[in-house]
Amino acid sequence: MSSLLSVDDLSVQLAPAAGRSGESGSIVESVSLRIDRGEALGLVGESGCGKSTLLLAVLDLLGPEMLRTSGEVLFDGRNLTLMAEAARRRLLGNDIGVVFQEPTRALNPVFKVGEQVAEVLRCHKGLDKRAAWSRAVELLEEVGIEQPALRARDYPHQLSGGMNQRVVIAMAIACSPALLVVDEPTTALDVTVQEEILALFRRLREERGMALLFVSHDLALVEQEVDRVAVMYAGSLVESAPTPVLFASPRHPYTRGLLDCQPKFAAPLTRLPEIGGVVPASDARPLGCSFHPRCRAAESRCSAELPVLTTDEAERTVACFYPLGGSQ
Amino acid sequence: MADRLGPRRALRFAFVLLMFLYGTAVFAPLLASDLPLTMVASNERAFFRALRTLPIVVEEAEAKLGEGGDSEASVRAVRLRFDELQRGLEGERHLQVEELRQAFEMLVSDPSASGSVAERTAQLRETLGLEGAGLEDSKLVAVRSYPVFASLTPLDAFWMASFFALLFAPFCLPRRAGPWLLGSTLLITLSVGASSSFGRADLLSGLKADMTSGDVRVESALFVPVPFGFAETHLDEGFLPPSWARTEEQARNDSIDVRAGEPALDSLQRHWLGTDALGRDVLSRLLHGGRLSLAVGLLAALIVCVLGVVLGTAAGMFGGWVDLCFLRLVEIVQSFPAFLLILAGVAFIPSGTLHPAITIAIVIGVVGWTEIARLVRAELLRLRELELATAARALGIPPLRIAFRHLLPLALPPVLVAAAFATSGAVLTESAISFLGFGIGPPVPSWGGLIAVERDASVWWLQLFPGLFVFLTVLAFNLLGEGLRGSLRAGSGGASAMGGAE
């Protein structure tokens, strides 16, 4: 099966700037990903591990303070990184839809939500004002906003967070993209709304057959939504496996740790296990495996050499010298 | 001051003051003019001039038609003469033009009618009253006319209409009032600035003199509240203090002649604010002078805002070498003392290429855009880091469109405040330029120019009142700016939604 999006050896560094001396570490370090047509991939990791930066780098939306130092991104066989600016713009929004974390921040406070959805259609589909508006109202209805014609005339501050997120989703799917990229789409929402939004994603995927790149720090959330999970730590991928496999038997100690941190309803109430320490900053990564200072299974080799991703079984890769065996 | 008033009251105060100032400017021709609003009168001079030409034309017609029969060429030649005569009379509207036309048509275009050419011309003479004694007063008809309105340009009328529209817009269009208000204010500016009504008012200024001398026989006339033209001189009335500050003997100067429609010498209405060296009414000049001063102020502020917003947005959004060039340009412009640069600019643009008001506005605008541009650049530097900018880029919207359509509206509140201050600054600058004699010259009045006319303290009314109007304008725009700043800050609902960083 040909992959829809494939990211190969992507690295991002802080751009060298005046006043900052010395070599800065990579924020994202040689990450490779693959999403097939219609597949849903979850990208998980702690805050600060480079998930969002990776996402921006994939879409080529990095700010001036960050620099992609290596790697290429292929979308549907076309190289995004070599593409001309205008061609990439046509791709973004048209073939790739993006939903950001905070809906109230992604929307422009001075425009009606209907106008903002229509704006995407006008830019990409060349619809005139009226046609774009009526299509925008249809889209709002499709993402489950009641009385869409009325709500389209509201400004973002008049709508709830969940409604705003639906508007953002409507903007992302306006041009029927083949890939929907969502960055922590439910973090800013409360739990009941969260479930509604996730249901919406499921429905949209079923109806449109979109591929999904779901970025989240919440493993439990990802479990229900995606076919495959990639775990990131300190800028690199540490493990990637089909969802049921990964949850049943994680092989990387970090993944194991993350799973242990999930509260379990069946288990008796005990103190939740935690992973000691924090993610090291990009310029203070330890030598060797960057997880080893926090790893309970670390040996001397871990602090000297960098483990590489190895595919040990079918569709399952892990970067660890001492992967955990079987289910525990 | 706005701190004491509070933003709402400052805004209301500014609005009332501006409405007053712009109202007087827009309606100046209806407030102060040497033309009557309406009059019933006959123009004897024009009538006699017409009558003197008529016999000649008729004789010519007789000769032409008589010799060449009904040849096309001679008919055309006669028709030409008549058209000319008719046009001359139509402007005056005191002669029975319609009658003349009918008689003429009978003469030329009815060759089959009974009688020779001689008979027909005789008939024409009779109709026009050229037979016998010749010129008869009975043919002189007093007609009602509206000289002030006739002297208005279409633009003037348009501004008056839009002023009312602007005044009542907040009540008629409660939801879309903001943009409407802004738009019509700008329109008023442009129009007042562009209207060339100054020349027009002088065109008919002979009328009052004719009325006084009796060349125009007046049956009734209604003058505007201040019946003095802004360029109307009363050489024997120079340096007259305001009527309420006048001594008995100044009020009873027999050598001054009172023209038609003017109040009596000792009445309070005669020169409310005194006269200048040439006996021109200061109040009239003030009212008309506001048109130019205010228009220059707004036009300059408009240019400042457009230049500043466009350049600042481009620099803030694109950074890199665009930003570099922008910053250097700003530094170059700012390194010159602004006022000297403006003076030099005004002096270098050859007079006559543009209306002096527009020249001054352009120069002020071109020199003064830097502050707003830096403001907008700073705003955009902040705004482009917002998630909504990234989101827009992620949706594939072109950067130019993001900058001007998505981000610029968010940067506008501080620009609005700066624009209000820029306007007051421009009004002040224009006054200073005119005061120094580089601006709009006499006889066209502007506030700065009025102050400059006489710098002697003994004629205090020549400095006090124009100065007061400049002060009121600057106060109004500063209050507007303060009020906008206060209310935009208070209305932080938008600000927090803009990114929560506020």
Interface residues (C-beta under 8 A of the other chain):
Chain A: L56 L59 L61 G63 P64 R88 R89 R90 L91 L92 G93 N94 G97 V98 F100 Q101 E102 T104 R105 A106 L107 N108 P109 V110 F111 E119 V120 C123 H124 P156 H157 V168 M171 A172
Chain B: G319 E385 L386 E387 L388 T390 A391 A392 R393 A394 L395 G396 I397 P398 R401 R405 H406 P409 L410 G493 G494 A497 M498 G499 G500
